[in-house]
């Protein structure tokens, strides 16, 4: 039996857990991460990869403190992508430097809140037709296109960029054979290995509920907000854009990603995905075909393949609504986190760093965890769902 003492043990290998591991390692903390599946296998791989900058909040004309926090995320991430930020993410692939926004209605009144905010005015730029993405240069397009300060990342490459430099600190563990000590919250027992950490962080998304149950706890409470996303491929121009509708939720949000053969896949969320949760796959595809044909009558979708991708967003309980802040709260030595958005992973790490400092926990001494854990099994990487060819069949 190998025993190892850590400052922090992290359960969950999505972007939030991997970002936290990278930050703690950089700061000198003795930390390790445990994943029961593949890295990025949960909610992470269903993300569209948009580093949100607060567009939704600004459209209401009110910028709360959480909204201002979100507004800072694009610049923080861009610094990391350039190798000049809190982490070095130069290995992550940038799909598009900007997400765009367009409206099929008069955009002036809907964007009044955006332009009323000094913070947000610099984050949006109206484009003339020649500067628009190719899809919107068609003469049949009517409306205004805006460029948003929201980069879009390939999520699989992001997971690798976060994990690969610290691979020896990331363990694969069968959830059924992992024991958590209800009396000593930081003790994690695996076959042949016991980890004892000063703090335990649960960052497993919807898996947090089962981990809390292993610890004999009923809370903090979690909610699931489902989506039925749509993916299509077949002669599509690469596009990253929100369609501004009647509400603060975009009518559709489109991002573009390569499938295994390099063909462009449109991954479509927004109001379409939220309202599609009670539809069958066939019904959702029929609605999506009608909606996209109405938005882009000049685009030929007749040769496209279509699939739906159900997603369950795990969050801290907020009455079924979108929480307006990350959740990173500690109860009796266990910190449970739900980041709400991929873009807020840096804030999760920041909150936990602050908690460690407040508790007087400084980087401990002892054998290098990477040397001790190097012979342990390590998880593989999860593919993105539209790259699993069997889904299209």
ABEGO torsion letter per residue (X at the ends): XBBBBBABBBBEABAAAAAAAAAAAAAGBBBBBBBABBBGABAAAABAGBBBAGAAAAAAGBBBAAAAAAAAAAAAAAAAAAGABABBAAABBBABABBBBBBABBAAAAAAAAAABAAAAAABBBBBAAABBAAAABAABBEBBBBBBBBBBBAAAAAAAAAAAAAAABBBBBAAABBBBAABAABBBBBGBBBBBABBBBAAEAAAAAAAAAAGBAOBBBBBBBBBBBBBBGGBBBBBBBBBBABABBABBBBBBBBAAGBBBBBBBEAAAAAAAABBAAAAAAAAAAAAAAABAABBAAABBBBBBBBBBBBBBAGGBBBABBBBBBBGGBBBBBAGBAAAAAAAAAAAAAAAAAAGBBBBBEBBAAAAAAABBBBBBBBBAAABAAAAX
